Amino acid sequence: MAGGWAKDGAVSEQIEASINDELARLKARKAPVGESLTHCAECEEPIPEARRAALPGVKLCIDCVRERDAAFQTRGGINRRGSKDSQLK
């Protein structure tokens, strides 16, 4: 049951839309292509055979990927709820 001006199921629709947006963004990311390197492109450490088999086209060792992911800043999302509190920030 929705209250105010919202129609029934509006919250569920907003959640589904947010999930679909994020999934589309993740699918649009570039995946490695080509032949895997035997040594990391950044630190020159050997890349294990199991990693190269699991991720074709891999260019970085696990440690370098972790460092790169740790430096990644999450992007600001869209406030679909539009609460007054969030608009004041």
C-alpha positions as CSV (number, residue, x, y, z in Angstrom):
1,M,0.0,0.0,0.0
2,A,1.5,3.3,-1.1
3,G,0.9,6.5,0.8
4,G,0.6,10.1,-0.4
5,W,1.0,10.5,-4.2
6,A,3.0,7.3,-4.7
7,K,1.3,4.5,-6.6
8,D,1.2,0.9,-5.3
9,G,4.6,-0.8,-5.8
10,A,6.5,2.5,-6.4
11,V,9.2,1.6,-3.8
12,S,9.8,-1.8,-5.4
13,E,10.0,-0.2,-8.8
14,Q,12.6,2.3,-7.6
15,I,14.7,-0.5,-6.1
16,E,14.5,-2.5,-9.3
17,A,15.5,0.5,-11.4
18,S,18.5,1.2,-9.1
19,I,19.6,-2.5,-9.4
20,N,19.2,-2.5,-13.2
21,D,21.2,0.7,-13.5
22,E,24.1,-0.7,-11.5
23,L,24.0,-4.0,-13.4
24,A,24.1,-2.2,-16.7
25,R,27.1,-0.1,-15.5
26,L,29.0,-3.2,-14.4
27,K,28.3,-5.0,-17.7
28,A,29.6,-2.0,-19.6
29,R,33.0,-2.2,-18.0
30,K,35.7,-3.4,-20.3
31,A,36.8,-7.0,-19.7
32,P,40.4,-8.1,-20.5
33,V,40.8,-9.5,-24.0
34,G,43.6,-11.2,-25.8
35,E,46.4,-13.4,-24.4
36,S,47.2,-13.2,-20.7
37,L,50.6,-11.9,-19.7
38,T,52.9,-14.2,-17.8
39,H,54.2,-11.3,-15.6
40,C,52.3,-8.3,-14.2
41,A,52.3,-5.2,-16.4
42,E,52.9,-3.0,-13.3
43,C,55.2,-4.8,-10.9
44,E,56.7,-7.6,-13.1
45,E,55.8,-10.3,-10.6
46,P,54.8,-13.7,-12.2
47,I,51.0,-14.2,-12.7
48,P,50.0,-17.7,-11.6
49,E,48.8,-20.1,-14.3
50,A,45.5,-20.6,-12.4
51,R,44.8,-16.8,-12.6
52,R,45.7,-16.7,-16.3
53,A,43.4,-19.7,-17.0
54,A,40.5,-18.2,-15.0
55,L,40.7,-14.7,-16.5
56,P,41.8,-14.8,-20.2
57,G,43.6,-11.6,-21.1
58,V,44.7,-10.8,-17.5
59,K,47.5,-8.2,-17.3
60,L,47.9,-7.6,-13.6
61,C,48.8,-9.7,-10.6
62,I,46.3,-10.0,-7.7
63,D,48.2,-7.6,-5.5
64,C,48.2,-4.8,-8.2
65,V,44.5,-5.4,-8.9
66,R,43.7,-5.1,-5.1
67,E,45.7,-1.8,-4.9
68,R,43.9,-0.5,-7.9
69,D,40.5,-1.5,-6.5
70,A,41.3,0.0,-3.1
71,A,42.0,3.3,-4.8
72,F,38.7,3.2,-6.7
73,Q,36.2,5.8,-5.5
74,T,32.6,4.9,-5.6
75,R,30.5,7.2,-7.6
76,G,27.6,9.1,-6.2
77,G,24.3,7.5,-6.9
78,I,21.0,9.1,-7.8
79,N,18.7,9.8,-4.9
80,R,15.5,8.3,-6.2
81,R,13.7,8.8,-3.0
82,G,14.2,12.6,-3.1
83,S,13.8,13.1,0.7
84,K,14.0,16.6,2.0
85,D,16.9,15.6,4.3
86,S,19.1,14.4,1.4
87,Q,18.3,17.6,-0.6
88,L,19.6,19.7,2.2
89,K,23.1,18.1,2.2
